[in-house]
Amino acid sequence: MVLNIILWGLTALISILLLILFIPFRLAILGNVKWIGQQKSGSTQIQFGGLNHGISVSPFPSIHIGVGRFDHPIFSFSLPKNNKTLKQKSKSTILYLRIGKATIGKIHFDQFFLNGDLGLPNPMHTGLIYGWSQSLGGLIKSKKLDITIKPQFNNRFETDMKGHFRLKFFPGKVLWQAMKTYFKFRR
């Protein structure tokens, strides 16, 4: 009787784990920057999960983590700021770069959105960035790419931009590719 319960529990646990590994997830990075005169503000948010539910992390202006719906989380908390710097070994950094390069093929671009006003102190720089963004938007015609920038040629730093970037991937495929690459170069 006890063995039967343990086997069913393990079967259920393995099934849930496999379901989590092979359901597609999305990673979205959202942010906005507003810099007009001496007034500076902005925020960022990283969302991991489905379309409307998952885990959200806001690293700027303060570290805040939420679980549930992205707009109204069920549970959320803030972390204190930590000013420690991390030192990394160059050999391990190269290994992680190889793992990242190998797994990037399993991650698919889903959407890029950027819109707002852009004004830099030098109008030439404003024109260059505006030209690059328009050529990129014209070169890649897609519903998944939307770049709408209004240039402000007024010799002042006046920027009010909003944007988001979203990726779609299967955690099992990414994990498998990362493990293969890790053990291949670890020898």
Secondary structure, DSSP 8 states (H G I E B T S, - for coil): -HHHHHHHHHHHHHHHHHHHHTS-EEEEEEEEEEEETTEEEEEEEEEEESSSEEEEEE-SSS-EEEEEESSSEEEEEE-----------HHHHHHHHHHHHHHGGGEEEEEEEEEEEE--SSHHHHHHHHHHHHHHHHHS--TTEEEEEEE--SSS-EEEEEEEEEEEE-HHHHHHHHHHHHHHHH-
